[in-house]
Amino acid sequence: MLEVRKLTKYYEIGEQRFDAVKGINLTFRQDEFVSILGESGSGKTTLLNLIGGLDRYNSGDIIIDNVSTKNYKDKDWDAYRNHRVGFVFQNYNLITHLDVLSNVELAQTLSGVSREVRRKRALDVLTRVGLKDHVNKKPNQLSGGQQQRVSIARALVNNPTIILADEPTGALDSETSEDIMNLLKEISKDKLIIMVTHNADLAKRFSNRIVRLKDGEVIGDTNPYDKKDNKVLKNETSKSSMSYFTALRLSFKNMLTKKTRTLITALAGSIGIIGVALVMSLQYGFTEYLNDMERGTFAGLPLEVSRSYTDFSAIINANRDRVELEPVEGGVVGYEPEISFAFATNDITQDYIDYIENSE
């Protein structure tokens, strides 16, 4: 069972606030075909994106199998989108350089399914949508209706319990649109399909429930949920994962499809790396050259710088007992010449001492 409780989504641009979904309450059955109708800007696509986990709601809650999603982390939403929900878009969103089979297989690649298993599943769903004979064609070799069938097959390949279709017939002619709607109607026998559309006629003919929106609020529901219809959408949800080898193979294949762009990017990256290496080489080479030149210039003039000091107080205290001072006439203290200090070796100092002695 999928339930939406008081769901609210708004966008803030500067100081302005735009309410896209205003407190919507809806409960969906396990197997039904629900069409959501409304004018442009009524919140149809926003509601679909919130249910599919492509966008985050601001308040309210989405209940899946009686479990709230309020505490869902990014990895939980990834697992939910990969295993519980299948998406069908108006513009198909197919990868043009991959064939039909690879496009459908890609949905299982994130789940870590082995190559043999995912190929078998892809062939089975392509057969179901009537494209068994077109598995090796590229999307641009198919008609619009066939491309939409590939999109539906991709949505079904992981056997999700919910299919979300955003204007699946918007780009198709009336005859092809009916074929796609018949296919969705058949799928709805064992799955929940929620479709956004502007075509009220197709919705009335193929849907068993129509929900109308206006200004982000539900204004009509032709077949509201009854508690007696309570069923649980049972489906095991495992974590999404892709092997390193698979990611590397897909990346290499994508590079080969755009050879010119890949070559130009590689060339630009190489020029950048070479430029950085050249600048660093010049820097280190010039620095080393200056160091060698300095060593060669100062080799003949060796300089040695060391830190030393003289403890004058220790010298004075050591020689204090050897000094004999006698008062003389005039109050001038005499000087004993036999007392010499280790630091009194300067000629100027000795001349000054001689001058004092002779002045007596």
SEFIBA-694822 format. One record per residue (C-alpha): residue number from 1; residue in three letters; x, y, z. Coordinates in pm, whole numbers, plus 50000, padded with zeros to 5 digits. Layout:
REM SEFIBA-694822
[NUM,'Ala',[X,Y,Z]];
...
//
This chain:
REM SEFIBA-694822
[1,'Met',[50000,50000,50000]];
[2,'Leu',[50123,50350,49912]];
[3,'Glu',[49990,50640,50117]];
[4,'Val',[50048,51015,50097]];
[5,'Arg',[49972,51208,50417]];
[6,'Lys',[49943,51585,50428]];
[7,'Leu',[50220,51610,50170]];
[8,'Thr',[50356,51960,50116]];
[9,'Lys',[50618,52088,49876]];
[10,'Tyr',[50714,52450,49822]];
[11,'Tyr',[50995,52639,49653]];
[12,'Glu',[51157,52954,49783]];
[13,'Ile',[51306,53211,49546]];
[14,'Gly',[51447,53498,49744]];
[15,'Glu',[51174,53605,49984]];
[16,'Gln',[50895,53458,49773]];
[17,'Arg',[50744,53118,49840]];
[18,'Phe',[50564,52907,49579]];
[19,'Asp',[50348,52620,49700]];
[20,'Ala',[50346,52335,49448]];
[21,'Val',[50173,52073,49666]];
[22,'Lys',[49949,52175,49956]];
[23,'Gly',[49874,51907,50213]];
[24,'Ile',[49764,51628,49977]];
[25,'Asn',[49617,51310,50125]];
[26,'Leu',[49591,51006,49897]];
[27,'Thr',[49605,50630,49942]];
[28,'Phe',[49665,50394,49650]];
[29,'Arg',[49574,50029,49607]];
[30,'Gln',[49822,49761,49514]];
[31,'Asp',[49688,49708,49161]];
[32,'Glu',[49506,49996,48998]];
[33,'Phe',[49548,50244,48714]];
[34,'Val',[49534,50598,48851]];
[35,'Ser',[49532,50903,48626]];
[36,'Ile',[49614,51244,48772]];
[37,'Leu',[49453,51528,48579]];
[38,'Gly',[49490,51901,48613]];
[39,'Glu',[49597,52218,48441]];
[40,'Ser',[49960,52315,48398]];
[41,'Gly',[50102,52428,48731]];
[42,'Ser',[49850,52233,48936]];
[43,'Gly',[50126,52017,49095]];
[44,'Lys',[50079,51693,48898]];
[45,'Thr',[50442,51636,48804]];
[46,'Thr',[50566,51759,49143]];
[47,'Leu',[50345,51504,49317]];
[48,'Leu',[50472,51231,49085]];
[49,'Asn',[50834,51326,49155]];
[50,'Leu',[50772,51321,49530]];
[51,'Ile',[50615,50975,49513]];
[52,'Gly',[50905,50851,49300]];
[53,'Gly',[51172,50990,49531]];
[54,'Leu',[51307,51226,49265]];
[55,'Asp',[51230,51523,49489]];
[56,'Arg',[51203,51574,49866]];
[57,'Tyr',[50890,51692,50039]];
[58,'Asn',[50899,51973,50297]];
[59,'Ser',[50638,51833,50533]];
[60,'Gly',[50392,51548,50557]];
[61,'Asp',[50487,51188,50487]];
[62,'Ile',[50492,50911,50228]];
[63,'Ile',[50408,50571,50374]];
[64,'Ile',[50529,50260,50192]];
[65,'Asp',[50409,49926,50329]];
[66,'Asn',[50317,50101,50655]];
[67,'Val',[50673,50237,50683]];
[68,'Ser',[50737,50612,50697]];
[69,'Thr',[50996,50767,50467]];
[70,'Lys',[51067,51065,50692]];
[71,'Asn',[51393,50911,50808]];
[72,'Tyr',[51500,50784,50466]];
[73,'Lys',[51860,50859,50377]];
[74,'Asp',[51996,50899,50025]];
[75,'Lys',[52089,50531,50000]];
[76,'Asp',[51736,50433,50106]];
[77,'Trp',[51583,50652,49836]];
[78,'Asp',[51827,50502,49583]];
[79,'Ala',[51718,50151,49673]];
[80,'Tyr',[51351,50255,49661]];
[81,'Arg',[51384,50406,49314]];
[82,'Asn',[51585,50115,49183]];
[83,'His',[51365,49832,49310]];
[84,'Arg',[51019,49962,49395]];
[85,'Val',[50953,50222,49125]];
[86,'Gly',[50968,50222,48746]];
[87,'Phe',[50964,50550,48550]];
[88,'Val',[50810,50617,48209]];
[89,'Phe',[50884,50962,48071]];
[90,'Gln',[50726,51164,47794]];
[91,'Asn',[51055,51214,47607]];
[92,'Tyr',[51160,50848,47665]];
[93,'Asn',[51509,50936,47807]];
[94,'Leu',[51679,50657,47613]];
[95,'Ile',[52056,50649,47565]];
[96,'Thr',[52107,50700,47192]];
[97,'His',[52442,50522,47153]];
[98,'Leu',[52312,50200,47316]];
[99,'Asp',[52088,49950,47144]];
[100,'Val',[51742,49862,47270]];
[101,'Leu',[51858,49560,47467]];
[102,'Ser',[52136,49756,47640]];
[103,'Asn',[51896,50038,47730]];
[104,'Val',[51666,49794,47906]];
[105,'Glu',[51955,49607,48071]];
[106,'Leu',[52093,49930,48212]];
[107,'Ala',[51816,49950,48469]];
[108,'Gln',[51947,49627,48625]];
[109,'Thr',[52313,49721,48609]];
[110,'Leu',[52288,49938,48922]];
[111,'Ser',[52138,49642,49106]];
[112,'Gly',[52445,49428,49050]];
[113,'Val',[52254,49166,48847]];
[114,'Ser',[52477,48931,48652]];
[115,'Arg',[52499,48977,48276]];
[116,'Glu',[52323,48651,48192]];
[117,'Val',[52030,48719,48426]];
[118,'Arg',[51975,49077,48318]];
[119,'Arg',[51991,48984,47950]];
[120,'Lys',[51725,48717,48000]];
[121,'Arg',[51501,48957,48194]];
[122,'Ala',[51546,49228,47930]];
[123,'Leu',[51451,48990,47649]];
[124,'Asp',[51144,48877,47842]];
[125,'Val',[51006,49228,47896]];
[126,'Leu',[51090,49334,47541]];
[127,'Thr',[50892,49036,47418]];
[128,'Arg',[50605,49139,47645]];
[129,'Val',[50592,49490,47494]];
[130,'Gly',[50624,49355,47139]];
[131,'Leu',[50982,49454,47058]];
[132,'Lys',[51153,49116,47043]];
[133,'Asp',[51258,49173,46682]];
[134,'His',[51411,49516,46751]];
[135,'Val',[51654,49440,47034]];
[136,'Asn',[51966,49524,46830]];
[137,'Lys',[51840,49855,46692]];
[138,'Lys',[51938,50199,46820]];
[139,'Pro',[51663,50426,46959]];
[140,'Asn',[51683,50662,46660]];
[141,'Gln',[51592,50371,46433]];
[142,'Leu',[51256,50326,46609]];
[143,'Ser',[50929,50514,46589]];
[144,'Gly',[50797,50723,46878]];
[145,'Gly',[50562,50448,46990]];
[146,'Gln',[50839,50189,46981]];
[147,'Gln',[51070,50415,47182]];
[148,'Gln',[50797,50455,47442]];
[149,'Arg',[50761,50078,47457]];
[150,'Val',[51134,50053,47522]];
[151,'Ser',[51090,50304,47806]];
[152,'Ile',[50807,50092,47950]];
[153,'Ala',[51019,49777,47919]];
[154,'Arg',[51300,49950,48104]];
[155,'Ala',[51056,50046,48380]];
[156,'Leu',[50934,49685,48409]];
[157,'Val',[51264,49501,48396]];
[158,'Asn',[51331,49523,48773]];
[159,'Asn',[50975,49405,48844]];
[160,'Pro',[50876,49713,49048]];
[161,'Thr',[50547,49739,49234]];
[162,'Ile',[50483,50099,49122]];
[163,'Ile',[50499,50244,48771]];
[164,'Leu',[50507,50623,48743]];
[165,'Ala',[50425,50761,48397]];
[166,'Asp',[50467,51131,48320]];
[167,'Glu',[50267,51214,48005]];
[168,'Pro',[50356,50882,47836]];
[169,'Thr',[50140,50963,47531]];
[170,'Gly',[50219,51335,47508]];
[171,'Ala',[50451,51298,47208]];
[172,'Leu',[50253,51024,47027]];
[173,'Asp',[49972,51022,46774]];
[174,'Ser',[49624,50906,46876]];
[175,'Glu',[49657,50552,46740]];
[176,'Thr',[49994,50492,46903]];
[177,'Ser',[49867,50651,47224]];
[178,'Glu',[49590,50393,47247]];
[179,'Asp',[49842,50111,47199]];
[180,'Ile',[50053,50245,47485]];
[181,'Met',[49748,50290,47707]];
[182,'Asn',[49634,49935,47636]];
[183,'Leu',[49978,49813,47737]];
[184,'Leu',[49969,50014,48061]];
[185,'Lys',[49618,49887,48131]];
[186,'Glu',[49741,49530,48101]];
[187,'Ile',[50034,49599,48330]];
[188,'Ser',[49802,49751,48593]];
[189,'Lys',[49647,49409,48658]];
[190,'Asp',[49929,49327,48898]];
[191,'Lys',[50095,49666,48956]];
[192,'Leu',[50009,50015,49070]];
[193,'Ile',[50031,50264,48783]];
[194,'Ile',[50013,50637,48851]];
[195,'Met',[49998,50841,48532]];
[196,'Val',[50004,51218,48486]];
[197,'Thr',[49823,51332,48173]];
[198,'His',[49634,51619,48013]];
[199,'Asn',[49424,51384,47800]];
[200,'Ala',[49101,51344,47996]];
[201,'Asp',[48948,51120,47728]];
[202,'Leu',[49225,50859,47751]];
[203,'Ala',[49214,50878,48130]];
[204,'Lys',[48840,50806,48139]];
[205,'Arg',[48866,50518,47894]];
[206,'Phe',[49161,50332,48041]];
[207,'Ser',[49196,50436,48407]];
[208,'Asn',[48988,50293,48690]];
[209,'Arg',[49054,50598,48907]];
[210,'Ile',[49094,50968,48825]];
[211,'Val',[49238,51219,49071]];
[212,'Arg',[49202,51588,48985]];
[213,'Leu',[49437,51854,49113]];
[214,'Lys',[49410,52231,49119]];
[215,'Asp',[49663,52471,49269]];
[216,'Gly',[49839,52186,49448]];
[217,'Glu',[49524,52045,49611]];
[218,'Val',[49302,51746,49539]];
[219,'Ile',[48961,51863,49416]];
[220,'Gly',[48824,51528,49298]];
[221,'Asp',[48871,51150,49327]];
[222,'Thr',[48646,50913,49131]];
[223,'Asn',[48740,50600,49322]];
[224,'Pro',[48883,50685,49664]];
[225,'Tyr',[49060,50421,49867]];
[226,'Asp',[48858,50206,50103]];
[227,'Lys',[49023,50044,50405]];
[228,'Lys',[48869,49713,50300]];
[229,'Asp',[49102,49715,50001]];
[230,'Asn',[49408,49715,50225]];
[231,'Lys',[49695,49520,50070]];
[232,'Val',[50065,49540,50125]];
[233,'Leu',[50301,49601,49834]];
[234,'Lys',[50535,49313,49904]];
[235,'Asn',[50869,49340,49736]];
[236,'Glu',[51218,49289,49869]];
[237,'Thr',[51430,49599,49849]];
[238,'Ser',[51803,49549,49836]];
[239,'Lys',[52076,49807,49820]];
[240,'Ser',[52186,49938,49482]];
[241,'Ser',[52537,49848,49375]];
[242,'Met',[52746,49839,49061]];
[243,'Ser',[53067,49644,49023]];
[244,'Tyr',[53387,49827,48943]];
[245,'Phe',[53433,49632,48621]];
[246,'Thr',[53082,49718,48501]];
[247,'Ala',[53130,50088,48574]];
[248,'Leu',[53464,50083,48392]];
[249,'Arg',[53313,49905,48092]];
[250,'Leu',[53023,50151,48067]];
[251,'Ser',[53261,50446,48095]];
[252,'Phe',[53489,50310,47824]];
[253,'Lys',[53194,50242,47597]];
[254,'Asn',[53066,50595,47648]];
[255,'Met',[53410,50736,47565]];
[256,'Leu',[53417,50545,47238]];
[257,'Thr',[53083,50689,47130]];
[258,'Lys',[53224,51043,47149]];
[259,'Lys',[53573,50994,47009]];
[260,'Thr',[53634,51355,46906]];
[261,'Arg',[53534,51498,47242]];
[262,'Thr',[53737,51234,47425]];
[263,'Leu',[54043,51306,47211]];
[264,'Ile',[54020,51683,47263]];
[265,'Thr',[53971,51639,47637]];
[266,'Ala',[54270,51404,47661]];
[267,'Leu',[54485,51645,47457]];
[268,'Ala',[54388,51942,47674]];
[269,'Gly',[54457,51743,47991]];
[270,'Ser',[54797,51634,47858]];
[271,'Ile',[54894,51992,47773]];
[272,'Gly',[54799,52103,48123]];
[273,'Ile',[54999,51826,48290]];
[274,'Ile',[55303,51889,48069]];
[275,'Gly',[55284,52263,48141]];
[276,'Val',[55278,52210,48518]];
[277,'Ala',[55568,51963,48496]];
[278,'Leu',[55771,52210,48285]];
[279,'Val',[55717,52500,48527]];
[280,'Met',[55814,52284,48826]];
[281,'Ser',[56126,52159,48643]];
[282,'Leu',[56237,52515,48562]];
[283,'Gln',[56175,52623,48921]];
[284,'Tyr',[56376,52343,49078]];
[285,'Gly',[56649,52366,48811]];
[286,'Phe',[56695,52742,48857]];
[287,'Thr',[56702,52708,49236]];
[288,'Glu',[56969,52440,49214]];
[289,'Tyr',[57171,52654,48973]];
[290,'Leu',[57168,52947,49219]];
[291,'Asn',[57275,52718,49503]];
[292,'Asp',[57569,52586,49299]];
[293,'Met',[57674,52939,49204]];
[294,'Glu',[57668,53054,49566]];
[295,'Arg',[57873,52756,49679]];
[296,'Gly',[58132,52824,49406]];
[297,'Thr',[58153,53198,49484]];
[298,'Phe',[58204,53165,49858]];
[299,'Ala',[58432,52860,49843]];
[300,'Gly',[58748,53083,49854]];
[301,'Leu',[58611,53304,50132]];
[302,'Pro',[58506,53066,50403]];
[303,'Leu',[58298,53226,50670]];
[304,'Glu',[58215,53068,50996]];
[305,'Val',[57953,53218,51216]];
[306,'Ser',[57918,53095,51568]];
[307,'Arg',[57750,53226,51881]];
[308,'Ser',[57971,53293,52187]];
[309,'Tyr',[57978,53528,52484]];
[310,'Thr',[58217,53640,52760]];
[311,'Asp',[58111,53626,53123]];
[312,'Phe',[58265,53952,53249]];
[313,'Ser',[58131,53911,53601]];
[314,'Ala',[58307,53576,53637]];
[315,'Ile',[58638,53728,53526]];
[316,'Ile',[58606,54020,53765]];
[317,'Asn',[58512,53797,54059]];
[318,'Ala',[58804,53562,53986]];
[319,'Asn',[59057,53846,53992]];
[320,'Arg',[58901,54061,54263]];
[321,'Asp',[59133,53921,54535]];
[322,'Arg',[59439,54017,54325]];
[323,'Val',[59346,54383,54295]];
[324,'Glu',[59505,54620,54548]];
[325,'Leu',[59365,54966,54536]];
[326,'Glu',[59531,55245,54734]];
[327,'Pro',[59388,55592,54779]];
[328,'Val',[59615,55866,54646]];
[329,'Glu',[59616,56233,54671]];
[330,'Gly',[59339,56396,54482]];
[331,'Gly',[59095,56108,54540]];
[332,'Val',[59204,55913,54232]];
[333,'Val',[59220,55540,54279]];
[334,'Gly',[59535,55386,54152]];
[335,'Tyr',[59562,55095,53916]];
[336,'Glu',[59788,54797,53961]];
[337,'Pro',[59946,54720,53621]];
[338,'Glu',[60024,54363,53709]];
[339,'Ile',[59653,54287,53708]];
[340,'Ser',[59537,54216,53356]];
[341,'Phe',[59208,54088,53222]];
[342,'Ala',[59172,53845,52941]];
[343,'Phe',[58976,54092,52743]];
[344,'Ala',[59217,54388,52795]];
[345,'Thr',[59429,54317,52490]];
[346,'Asn',[59309,54599,52271]];
[347,'Asp',[59572,54868,52196]];
[348,'Ile',[59329,55150,52265]];
[349,'Thr',[59260,55008,52612]];
[350,'Gln',[59633,54982,52688]];
[351,'Asp',[59697,55344,52575]];
[352,'Tyr',[59423,55457,52809]];
[353,'Ile',[59583,55269,53100]];
[354,'Asp',[59923,55422,53024]];
[355,'Tyr',[59764,55766,53017]];
[356,'Ile',[59612,55715,53360]];
[357,'Glu',[59942,55592,53507]];
[358,'Asn',[60143,55879,53367]];
[359,'Ser',[59891,56134,53488]];
[360,'Glu',[59987,56047,53847]];
//
